[in-house]
Amino acid sequence: MSRRWPFYIAVLGCLATGPATAAEIGAKIGSQSLSVRSTLRRMSALRLVHVESIVAGPRNALTMRWAIGAAPARAAATCAPLQPRAELISLASLLRALNEPLSAAQLADVTGTSKGHLYRTLPLLKAAGLTRIAEWHVRLHGGPPVALYARGTGPDATRPAPLPRALIQKRSRDARQSREHQREVSRALCGFAGAAA
C-alpha cells in the first residue's frame, strides 16, 4: 500500500460525514492543517473534493469549507488546485472504479493495483465510510462467495449462505457428463470425417 493512502483516505473519510475546513479535518485526524490544505488542493485537481463555501475562521480570517465530490457545474473556482501526486492519482482511479460493484480481483485488473494492496486498502475505505459491500457473487461450483465493493455508505449486503454440498456435487457431476458427451460427439464426428476421406 502506498504510504500516503491511509492519510488520503482519512481526509476523505472526514469529508464523507459532511463538509469541513482543513483545520477541522486536521484536528480530527491529528495532522497539521497546512498539510491537509495542500492535500485538499491536490484532491480538487482530481475532482475528488471541492470548495463548498467560504466561512469566517479564527480571527475572522476567511477559510474554505471543503466537501467530497466534484464541484457543481456552475460553481466558481475558489482556489488554485495543486498538481496531484502519482499515489493520489492511483487512489482516485481506484475510487472511480468503485462506481460499479467490483471484486478485489476485478479492481486489480481495472486499476493495475496488486490484490494484496487492495485487500489492505478496502477495509480502510470501508472504515472511512467511502465503500461498502454492495453485493456478493456466488460461485457456481462451490467455494466462498466473493464480495463486490462499491462506493457509498450504508449497511453491507448480506452474505449468502453456502451452497449445500449435494447441489455442488450435482453441478460438478452434470458438468463432467456434459464434457464426456461433448468428447463422444467430437470422436464420432472425427471418425465420420476420416471414413469419408
Protein Blocks (a to p, Z undefined) as FASTA:
>chain_A
ZZklmmmmmmmmmmmnoccdfklmmmmnopafklmmmmmmmmmmnopaccfbdcddehhi
acddddedjddfklccfbdcddddfklmmmmmmmmmmmpccdfklmmmmnopafklmmmm
mmmmmmnopaccfbdcddfkgpjddddddededddddddddddfklmmmmmmmmmmmmmm
mmmmmmmmmmmmmmmZZ
